[in-house]
Amino acid sequence: MAHHQQNHVENHAEHHEIPLSTHLKVFAALIGFTVLTVVTAKGMHFGAFNWVVAFTIATAKAFLVLAFFMHLKGDQRIFKYIIASSFFFVFLLFFFCVLDLLTRIPVTSTLPL
């Protein structure tokens, strides 16, 4: 039992620390992506691709948060697989929702595709 606790403490001590400068760079990138989100939402119009631009920016921000603030960049692979599989299932959810929405628009609709 003591050996197990000692192993646990040793594994905890190996935790990867990210320097403050990296945190500040990631913070600046997140602020930049937030400004980009506002600029694209208010000033740029991509027509039917507005949602693609918005989701791309949101995905980039989520990647930065997951990799650096949640320490997945230096963590064990199993956690990366768990996060990747959850993103895959969210992607499937969006994919099937979009398919469902596309089948509901009548052929005679004036809505832009």
C-alpha positions as CSV (number, residue, x, y, z in Angstrom):
1,M,0.0,0.0,0.0
2,A,2.8,2.4,0.9
3,H,4.5,1.6,-2.4
4,H,1.3,2.6,-4.3
5,Q,1.1,5.9,-2.5
6,Q,4.7,6.6,-3.1
7,N,4.3,5.9,-6.8
8,H,1.2,8.2,-6.9
9,V,3.2,11.0,-5.3
10,E,6.1,10.5,-7.7
11,N,3.8,10.5,-10.7
12,H,2.2,13.7,-9.4
13,A,5.6,15.3,-9.0
14,E,6.3,14.8,-12.7
15,H,3.5,17.2,-13.7
16,H,4.6,19.4,-16.6
17,E,4.7,23.1,-15.7
18,I,4.2,25.7,-18.4
19,P,6.1,28.9,-18.1
20,L,4.3,32.2,-17.5
21,S,5.5,33.5,-20.9
22,T,3.7,30.7,-22.7
23,H,0.5,31.4,-20.7
24,L,0.7,35.1,-21.7
25,K,1.2,34.2,-25.4
26,V,-1.8,31.8,-25.3
27,F,-3.8,34.5,-23.5
28,A,-2.9,37.0,-26.2
29,A,-3.9,34.6,-28.9
30,L,-7.2,34.0,-27.2
31,I,-7.8,37.7,-27.0
32,G,-6.9,38.0,-30.7
33,F,-9.3,35.2,-31.6
34,T,-12.0,36.9,-29.6
35,V,-11.4,40.2,-31.5
36,L,-11.5,38.2,-34.7
37,T,-14.8,36.6,-33.7
38,V,-16.3,40.0,-33.1
39,V,-14.9,41.5,-36.3
40,T,-16.2,38.6,-38.4
41,A,-19.6,38.7,-36.7
42,K,-20.1,42.4,-37.0
43,G,-18.2,43.5,-40.1
44,M,-17.7,40.6,-42.5
45,H,-20.4,38.5,-44.1
46,F,-19.5,35.2,-45.6
47,G,-23.1,34.3,-46.5
48,A,-23.9,30.7,-45.9
49,F,-20.4,30.1,-44.5
50,N,-20.7,32.4,-41.5
51,W,-21.2,29.4,-39.3
52,V,-18.1,27.7,-40.7
53,V,-15.9,30.7,-39.9
54,A,-17.4,31.0,-36.4
55,F,-16.9,27.3,-35.7
56,T,-13.3,27.4,-37.0
57,I,-12.4,30.3,-34.8
58,A,-14.1,28.6,-31.8
59,T,-12.3,25.4,-32.5
60,A,-8.9,27.2,-32.5
61,K,-9.7,28.8,-29.2
62,A,-10.9,25.5,-27.7
63,F,-7.6,23.8,-28.9
64,L,-5.6,26.5,-27.1
65,V,-7.5,26.2,-23.9
66,L,-7.3,22.4,-24.0
67,A,-3.7,22.2,-24.9
68,F,-2.2,24.8,-22.5
69,F,-4.7,25.7,-19.7
70,M,-5.9,22.2,-19.2
71,H,-2.4,20.8,-19.7
72,L,-3.2,18.3,-22.4
73,K,-0.1,19.2,-24.3
74,G,2.2,17.5,-21.8
75,D,-0.2,15.0,-20.4
76,Q,-0.7,11.3,-21.0
77,R,-2.0,10.0,-24.3
78,I,-5.2,8.5,-22.9
79,F,-6.5,11.9,-22.0
80,K,-5.8,13.1,-25.5
81,Y,-7.8,10.1,-26.9
82,I,-10.7,10.8,-24.5
83,I,-10.9,14.5,-25.6
84,A,-10.5,13.6,-29.3
85,S,-13.3,11.0,-29.0
86,S,-15.6,13.5,-27.4
87,F,-14.9,16.0,-30.2
88,F,-15.6,13.3,-32.7
89,F,-19.0,12.6,-31.2
90,V,-19.8,16.3,-31.1
91,F,-18.9,16.5,-34.7
92,L,-21.2,13.6,-35.5
93,L,-24.0,15.4,-33.6
94,F,-23.5,18.6,-35.7
95,F,-23.1,16.6,-38.9
96,F,-26.4,14.8,-38.4
97,C,-28.2,18.0,-37.3
98,V,-27.0,19.7,-40.5
99,L,-28.2,16.8,-42.6
100,D,-31.6,16.9,-40.9
101,L,-31.9,20.7,-41.5
102,L,-30.9,20.3,-45.1
103,T,-33.7,17.8,-45.7
104,R,-36.3,20.1,-44.2
105,I,-35.8,22.9,-46.6
106,P,-38.3,22.5,-49.5
107,V,-37.0,22.6,-53.1
108,T,-39.1,25.7,-53.7
109,S,-37.6,27.6,-50.8
110,T,-36.0,31.0,-51.4
111,L,-33.6,30.4,-48.5
112,P,-29.9,30.4,-49.6
113,L,-28.1,27.1,-49.2
